[in-house]
Amino acid sequence: MRTAVRLDGTVTEPSSGLIDASIAELRAIHDRLAATVAGLSADQLAAQSGAEDWRVCDVLSHLGSGSEIWRYPLVAGIGAPEEQPPDQEVWDRWNAMAPADQAAGFVEAQERLVAAYEALTPEQHDTVRVDLGFLPQPVPLAAALGMRLNEVVLHGWDVEAGLDPAASLSERSAGLVLRHLSETLAFMVGFMGKPEGAPAVRVALGDHSIVLDPDDGVRLEAGTDGATAIFHGPVEAGVRLLAGRLKPEFTPADVSVSGDITLDELRKVFPGY
């Protein structure tokens, strides 16, 4: 049975294997970023990242502070709560760090969070509920994990794109993000897309469809039956499109869209966050 979190906070149970695959991908991304960060110069840390308003060190600071903040509700959910400082206090501390300390702190803080996920038992995968504080009720582990994976995948790309504009997501990451957005995080797609002024269209993206309805919002569905447009190119580029990270300078040459909507129109629907 697929996990779904709705706006009213109601949920279903997690899909088999999704949690294990997501934790493994978090580990793979972390290890890759940690190795990258270890060799960065002061100039590279201060370089513009793939995120418009952030340097590479700013993204690492965001990922590091986020790792701290996300670990508290996770350990509370397994019955080992720790005293949690206000989020603003955590952000202020990280923002005050020197770039090199933000980079080193990111590696340490995210390692703790990834290790906490890895330490969970199969039974806890099914039973843990995580109170994120901004949803009506605690959510299953799969949903909380999906949110963190989505954030790490995209901000990890922000770091890598600041060092190499041709950077891409792994196809493994892209596939897992799509699965979470159509299953555990279905509600998020409605916030990501702004369909006003766009045509009603169903865009095939890999084995999923982006459904735009100016009257009913945006959603992501498994399957491509009834598609009226096709996203051509690697799925990872389509995932970056959904997150506003497929600007022309970051678009592979083989990416195009055919059918009832254009790539530029889709970029307007998904301005980023």
Disulfide bonds with the S-S distance in Angstrom:
none
